[in-house]
Amino acid sequence: MSIFKYLVTNNEGKKLTGTIEANSIELAKNELNNLGFSTLSISETQEKPKENKTLSNKFIFEAIDKNSKIIKGSIESETEINAKLKLEKEYDFNIYAIWAENASEEEINNAKILGQKYLNEKTSKEYQTNKSESEQEKIEDKYIKDKIDFILNKVSTILTKFQSELDADVKQTINKKIDKILRIRNSSNKEYIVKTAEDLLLYIQSQEKTLEEKGYHDKNFELKLETKSLLKELKKDPNQKTLSEDISSKIQNWKKKHNNLSENNILTKLFNYLDKTFTVPIEIKNLKEEISNLKKQKKELFLIQIKEKDKNYKEKIKNSIKTIKNQIAIKKLEIKEIKEKTKKLKNSSYEDSNLKENFILLKEVNSIFAWIIGFYTTYYIIIQIFSLKQGVIFPYLFTFFFLIHVSIAYKLLLFKNNKITNIIIPISAAIILILSIVNL
């Protein structure tokens, strides 16, 4: 066998040098390629591999390379950990067993068991990472497609609204740009899709000067606002979160990590409460976004109103500001109604659950009293039959249990949902009990 000196790069682009034994230079190259290296240079050499005194320990390993091929071999290193790291980083191997050269049969078996466990955990983590990345990519793709569809619908509305004001060649150019977006809509290059949609909106926005020159002051301003709003929508980050959403997300992550905790655990209850507090319903979130956009429009209108000299146009802007203020007030009222409705539903469900629990508890308590009354009735009959002496406390206890039983029965059968009876029935039962004791 000949010895060949080589210079290669690994998957990370790191250069590695060394020597390899093979029958020919082609076989040496093939062996290096099979190990996942890119050969930069290789030549036969007469020099023998230098002995490194620091690498005095030899380790046997079993691994899987990037082509899923099983590799068995040995490596010299100071420690087992260093040997493992070198095989993983430089050679891109998945190690599933490594042990010292002079290890016993038991140590080898233990190494294989531990190595297999480590490899399974590593594979599982990689799978979960790839899965979550794939799911995130799908979410982002859907977000982009939905956003593009929304913008195309809005542009179609703009074309209809400004049909008589825009020139024929301008409308033709806009339609060509829309066709281009529709052709690339399903492309994997999301940045290119967004950039093309942005070019469309910027082109439409540039027509405001033409409308201004033609004397369409109202239409010019309306076009400016609409295109500006669409550009902001296009550039909006899908991962951008509000403070409440960020807190809610962190709580969800904590719950996932500690999913083994009981629902009755104090921390779990606390985080469930916080999660409910900071979770904003989608209806309210959308309304708040609409309010935010309306406020920006109002600010822009106000700045234009200050600069505008034409009194008639200034009055129109003033009316537009009033309209926006009314729209904001309506949106705020809708948010308030949703919050009140949600609160009522929560209170209703809470009361229903409490009522159900109390109803079950009362039934159980009443059944106990029924058994006690049955026992005392039997006891009373036996006393009467055999002329036994009756205890002094017996009449009082029997009266007490009987009145409690009757009171609960009345509550369950006739006044189940009436809160006033929760006070009236116990007081009435107490009065009757006192009167009975006095008479007895």
Secondary structure, DSSP 8 states (H G I E B T S, - for coil): -EEEEEEEE-TT--EEEEEEEESSHHHHHHHHHHTT-EEEEEEEE-------TT--EEEEEEEE-TTS-EEEEEEEESSHHHHHHHHHHTS--EEEEEEETT--HHHHHHHHHHHHHHHHHHHHHHHHHHHHHHHHHHHHHHHHHHHHHHHHHHHHHHHHHTTTTS-HHHHHHHHHHHHHHHHHTT-S-HHHHHHHHHHHHHHHHTTHHHHHHTT-HHHHHHHHHHHHHHHHHHH--TT---HHHHHHHHHHHHHHHTTTS-TTSHHHHHHHHHHHHH---HHHHHHHHHHHHHHHHHHHHHHHHHH---HHHHHHHHHHHHHHHHHHHHHHHHHHHHHHHHHHHHHHHHHHHHHHHHHHHHHHHHHHHHHHHHHHHHHHHHHHHTT----SSHHHHHHHHHHHHHHHHHHHHH-TT-STHHHHHHHHHHHHHHHHHHH-
